[in-house]
């Protein structure tokens, strides 16, 4: 069993949020076809621009899953997931640990400078819910930010924490 990710584009400047869909959805399924079918039953649709539902300049709201690979946390965790805090925060080192310290740290943060100075380290995720919480905290735009649909019928809603 694998998890497949469907991330909503805010076509037309809005996200659709109801009892089934929100910004990001993870569906546990055997393969891409099953995941796409479940997503459709929840209200996801494909080719929104072509069908005149979505804004052509923004793009389609939803995209199908195109391969059977699914979400691979081992691959994401392989070298750690790099996260950083820019130096404009009052105490970037403390801020990094407040934001990412609850995760397993793979590489302790250190200062790096490419175009901007950034306190950067790597973390890993122990399970789908931890990864979903990270995404909700980092990129959340809706309430809830993420819904996880398990094969056994359980649905878990994930809400982003306020950034400090």
N, C-alpha and C positions, 0 to 999 in steps of 0.2 A: 504494500500500500504506500502511496506517495501523496504529497501535498502539491497542489497546483495553485499558482498565484494569478489573480485577476486584479489589476490595479486600474481604478477608474480615472480617466482623463476628464478634467472639468470643462468639457466641451460647452461653449457658450458662456463660460464664466461661472458655472454652477456645478455642484455635485448633486447627484440624486442620492438621497438618504431616506430609507424607510425601514420597515421591520425585517427586510431581507438583504438589502444592499447598502454599502457605505463606501468609503474611499478605497479600501483594499479588502479582498476576500481570498481566503485560502480554503481550498476544497480537497478533502482526502478522497482519493479515487484510485482505481486500478490503472487507468490510463487516461490520455488526453481526451478521447472521445467521451468517456464517462464524465470527466470533469467539465467539459464544455456543455454537455447535456444538463448537468446539475446547475451550472451557472445560468443557462437559459431559463431553467425552471424558477430561478430566483429573480429573474428580471433582466439579466444581462442580454444584450443583443449585439449583433455583428453588422458591419457595413452601415453604421448610422448616417454617415455623410451621404453615401450613395442612395440611401432610402429617404433622405430629406429630414431625418430626425435630429442629426447633430450638425454643429457649425462647421462648415467646410474649411474655414481658416484655422480653427482649433483642432480639428481632427475627430476621428471616431472616439466615442466615449469608452467603449470596451473593445478588447481584442481577444480573439480565441487563443487558446494554448495550441501551439503547433507541433510540439514534440512530446514524447512519452517520458522524457527525463524527469520532469517534475522538479520540485525544490530539493536541492542537495545541500543540506547543512554541512556535511563533511567537506564539500568543495568550498563552501563559504568560509568555513573554519580553517581550511588547509594551512594558510599562512597567517591566520587571524584577520579579522575585519578591521581595517584601519579607520580610526576615528580621531578627530582633533578639535581643538578649541583655538580660535584666533586670539591674538594678543590684545585685542581691544577690551576684553573683560577685565574688571578690576583685579582679580586674582585668577589668572587662567589655569594654574596648576590645581587649585582647589576646585575650580569650576569643572575641570575634566573629571575629577574623582566624584563630584556630585552627580554628573551626568552619566558616567560610564563605570563607576566603581562597583556597582552591584553585579556586573558581568564578570566572567572569568577573564582576567587580564593575561594575554599571551605575550605581549611585549610592553614593558613599562613605557609610559610616555616620555618623550624628550622633545626639546625644541628643534624644529626644522624650519628652514627658510628657503622657499623657492621664490615665488612672487611676493608672498606674505609670510610673516612669522606665525608659526602655528605649533602648539603643544600637541604632539601626536603620538598615539600608541595603538595597540591592537587588542581586540577582545574576541571572545568566541561565544557562541550560543549553544546552550545545552539541549534545547528543544524548540519546537515550533512556536510555542506560546512566548518564550523568551525572545525569540527573533521578532515575532509580531509586536511585542511590547516595545522593542527597540524602534521598529519602523513607525509605530504610532507616536512615540515620543519625538522622533526626528522629523517625520514628514506628515504627521496627522493633520487633516483638514476637516474632519467630520466627527460627529458623535453618534455612535462609536467610530473609531478610526479604522478598526479591523474587525472582521468576523471570521472565525474559523469554523468551518463545517466539517465535522468528523463523520466518518463512514457509519458509525453506530447511531447517528441522529443527533448527537450532542452538538450544540452551538455555543461557542465561547465568544463573547464580545470583549474587545480590548479597547481601553480608553487611554489616550495620551496623557501623560503627566505634564503639569505646567512646567515650563522651563524657568530656571532661576537665573 
